[in-house]
Amino acid sequence: MAAVQSKAVARKRRQRRVRKRLRGTTERPRLTVFRSNNHIYAQVIDDTSNRVLVSASSTGKAFQALGKNGGNIGGAALIGTIVAEKALAQGIQQVVFDRNGFLYHGRVAAVAEAAREKGLKL
């Protein structure tokens, strides 16, 4: 009989499997998304220099001033547009999308689609 895994352990396994071949470079950094029950976070990371270039989250002051909720698709889409605007302002045109072990569905997909609509190439 197979051992029962928790959701978190299974997500970490998926995360490691994808990260083996997915790297953010200086020319094309990695856009990673993390979602919790109430919030969503997005970061653009350059893995060659181990630096976070751009970040946006539903816990930030700019997001909370809008009165939105990070636990729904509308809030996630807003985070996608914010991170795309910040990335484009720094001259980042293309990124590699890292879903961080989550399914490409719901809030994770909303972040990616909103960033694409804003002009970021995923």
Secondary structure as GFF3:
##gff-version 3
##sequence-region A 1 122
A	DSSP	alpha_helix	7	19	.	.	.	ID=ss1
A	DSSP	beta_strand	30	35	.	.	.	ID=ss2
A	DSSP	beta_strand	40	46	.	.	.	ID=ss3
A	DSSP	beta_strand	51	57	.	.	.	ID=ss4
A	DSSP	alpha_helix	61	65	.	.	.	ID=ss5
A	DSSP	alpha_helix	73	89	.	.	.	ID=ss6
A	DSSP	beta_strand	96	98	.	.	.	ID=ss7
A	DSSP	alpha_helix	107	118	.	.	.	ID=ss8
###
